[in-house]
Amino acid sequence: MPCYVRLLHREDIAQVSDIDHEAFPTLWPPANYHHELQNRLAHYIVACDEEKTVDEPKVKAPPEKSFSRLISRVRQLFNHDRFFANELPPSDKKYIAGFVGFWIMAGEAHITNIAVRLPYRRQGIGELLLISAIDLAAELNAHTITLEVRASNTSAQSLYQKYSFSQVGLRRGYYSDDKEDGVLMSTENITSAQFQTHLNRMKQAHSKRWGIARYPVAR
């Protein structure tokens, strides 16, 4: 599936909230993503389906003459045509398949959540998001990455182990819905030559399997 990753935008919040609800229904309500966008410690990445868009609600345009007079009046007030583009913004936006979020504090990136829509699972999207989070964390001068994962979620633990995460602790009763234990996992120094060599090897394998060629996070 053609897919690319970029940073979370404000117009993505409704989709991300839906994905959060689908992936973590017993942990509802989700994070306040409007607040997270204003949080300098928080960073969110979304994976977009290049072939699918979400239509925006249509807004009824005012009569042409009235609209022209309005634009003319506003231009007079501001005296700057640079505020007005020659083309209207697109009426659709990309469909988001999944997202990942993390906070950075004191050189450590902590992954808070990673989720993929049900129809897009087992297609390499979760792994793409993990790769992207590691790349962005390193770019933002983090040295290690940590996360919690349910003790019963052995498939997710296997994915993290592929990317050099190892268990460093156990949080008893960590999950509020059923008091399941959370396995605390962490990397070594993600900026080290050894880690980066392994990461590049994993990227190549992921790209070969899923046909995803673009890993940098678009701004």
C-alpha positions in Angstrom: 0.0 0.0 0.0 1.5 3.4 -1.0 2.0 5.2 2.3 4.1 8.1 3.7 4.6 9.6 7.1 4.4 13.2 8.3 3.9 15.3 11.4 0.4 15.6 12.9 -1.6 18.6 11.7 -4.5 20.2 13.5 -6.9 18.9 10.8 -5.8 15.3 11.6 -7.1 15.4 15.2 -10.5 13.9 14.5 -9.0 11.0 12.5 -6.4 10.3 15.2 -9.0 10.4 17.9 -11.1 7.8 16.0 -8.0 5.6 15.6 -7.3 5.9 19.3 -10.8 4.9 20.2 -10.7 1.9 17.9 -7.3 0.7 19.1 -7.8 1.4 22.8 -11.6 1.3 23.4 -11.3 0.4 27.1 -8.9 3.3 27.8 -11.2 6.0 26.5 -11.1 9.0 26.6 -8.0 9.6 24.5 -5.3 12.1 24.9 -6.3 15.7 24.3 -4.5 16.0 20.9 -5.4 19.7 20.6 -3.3 20.2 23.8 -0.6 17.9 22.6 0.0 20.0 19.5 0.8 22.9 21.8 3.0 20.8 24.0 6.7 21.3 23.1 7.6 18.0 24.7 5.1 16.0 22.6 5.7 14.9 19.0 3.2 13.0 16.8 3.6 11.3 13.4 0.8 10.0 11.2 0.9 7.5 8.4 -1.1 8.6 5.4 -2.6 6.4 2.6 -1.5 8.1 -0.6 -4.5 6.7 -2.5 -7.3 7.7 -0.2 -8.7 11.0 1.0 -11.3 12.3 3.4 -13.7 14.8 1.9 -14.1 18.0 3.8 -17.7 19.3 4.4 -18.8 21.6 1.6 -19.2 25.2 2.6 -21.8 27.2 0.7 -20.1 30.1 -1.0 -21.6 33.6 -0.8 -22.9 35.3 -3.9 -20.1 36.2 -6.3 -20.6 39.9 -6.2 -20.9 40.1 -2.4 -17.8 37.9 -2.1 -15.8 40.1 -4.4 -16.8 43.2 -2.5 -15.9 41.5 0.8 -12.4 40.5 -0.6 -11.9 44.0 -1.9 -12.8 45.6 1.4 -10.5 43.2 3.4 -7.7 43.9 1.0 -8.1 47.6 1.6 -8.1 47.1 5.4 -4.9 45.0 5.3 -3.3 46.6 2.2 -1.5 43.3 1.5 -2.4 40.9 -1.3 0.1 38.4 0.1 -2.7 37.2 2.4 -4.7 35.9 -0.5 -3.6 32.9 -2.5 -4.5 32.6 -6.2 -6.0 29.2 -5.7 -8.5 27.9 -3.1 -7.2 25.3 -0.6 -8.0 21.7 -1.5 -11.3 20.3 -0.4 -9.9 17.0 0.8 -7.2 15.6 3.0 -5.3 12.3 3.2 -6.8 9.3 5.0 -4.7 8.5 8.1 -3.9 4.8 8.6 -2.2 5.1 12.0 -0.2 7.3 14.3 2.6 7.3 16.9 3.3 9.8 19.7 6.2 10.4 22.0 7.5 12.9 24.6 11.1 13.9 24.9 12.5 14.8 28.3 16.2 15.0 29.4 17.4 13.2 26.3 14.9 10.3 26.5 12.0 9.8 24.2 9.0 8.0 25.7 6.5 6.5 23.2 3.1 7.2 24.6 1.0 5.4 22.0 1.2 3.7 18.6 -2.0 2.6 16.8 -3.1 1.5 13.3 -6.6 1.2 11.9 -7.9 -2.4 11.7 -8.0 -2.6 7.9 -4.3 -1.5 7.7 -2.8 -3.8 10.3 -0.3 -6.5 9.3 0.8 -4.3 6.4 4.0 -2.9 7.9 2.3 0.4 9.0 3.1 0.0 12.7 6.7 -0.8 11.9 6.9 2.2 9.6 5.6 4.4 12.5 8.2 2.9 14.9 11.0 3.5 12.4 9.8 7.1 11.9 9.6 7.7 15.7 13.1 6.5 16.2 14.4 8.7 13.3 12.7 11.8 14.6 13.7 11.1 18.2 17.4 10.9 17.1 17.0 14.1 15.1 15.6 15.8 18.2 18.7 14.7 20.2 17.2 11.9 22.2 19.6 9.2 23.1 17.2 6.5 24.3 13.6 5.5 23.7 11.3 3.8 26.2 7.8 2.5 26.1 5.3 0.3 28.0 3.6 -2.6 26.3 1.0 -5.0 27.7 2.5 -8.2 29.1 0.1 -10.2 26.9 1.0 -8.4 23.7 3.8 -10.6 22.7 3.6 -9.7 19.0 4.3 -6.0 19.8 7.1 -7.0 22.1 8.7 -9.0 19.2 8.5 -6.0 17.0 10.2 -3.8 19.5 12.9 -6.4 20.1 13.6 -6.4 16.4 14.6 -2.7 16.8 16.9 -3.4 19.8 14.4 -2.7 22.6 14.8 -4.9 25.6 12.8 -5.4 28.8 14.2 -3.2 31.6 11.3 -3.4 34.1 7.7 -4.4 34.9 5.0 -2.0 35.9 2.5 -4.0 38.0 -1.2 -3.2 37.3 -0.1 -0.5 34.8 -3.2 -0.5 32.6 -6.2 1.1 34.2 -8.9 -0.9 32.4 -7.9 -4.4 33.6 -4.9 -3.8 35.8 -2.7 -5.8 33.4 1.1 -5.5 33.9 3.0 -3.2 31.6 6.4 -4.4 30.3 8.9 -1.5 30.3 11.2 -1.6 27.3 14.1 0.6 26.4 16.8 1.0 23.7 20.5 1.6 24.1 21.9 4.8 22.6 20.0 5.3 19.4 22.7 7.6 18.0 25.5 5.0 18.3 27.0 3.6 15.1 26.0 0.1 16.2 22.3 1.0 16.6 22.2 3.1 13.4 23.7 0.2 11.4 21.1 -2.1 12.7 18.3 0.4 12.1 19.4 0.9 8.5 19.4 -2.9 8.0 15.9 -3.1 9.4 14.8 -0.2 7.1 16.1 -2.1 4.1 14.3 -5.3 5.1 11.1 -3.4 5.7 11.3 -1.5 2.4 11.9 -4.7 0.5 9.0 -6.5 2.1 6.4 -3.7 2.0 7.6 -1.5 -0.9 7.8 1.6 1.2 10.6 3.8 0.0 10.1 7.1 1.9 11.0 7.0 5.6 11.9 10.7 6.4 9.1 12.4 8.3 7.6 15.2 6.2 7.2 18.5 8.0 
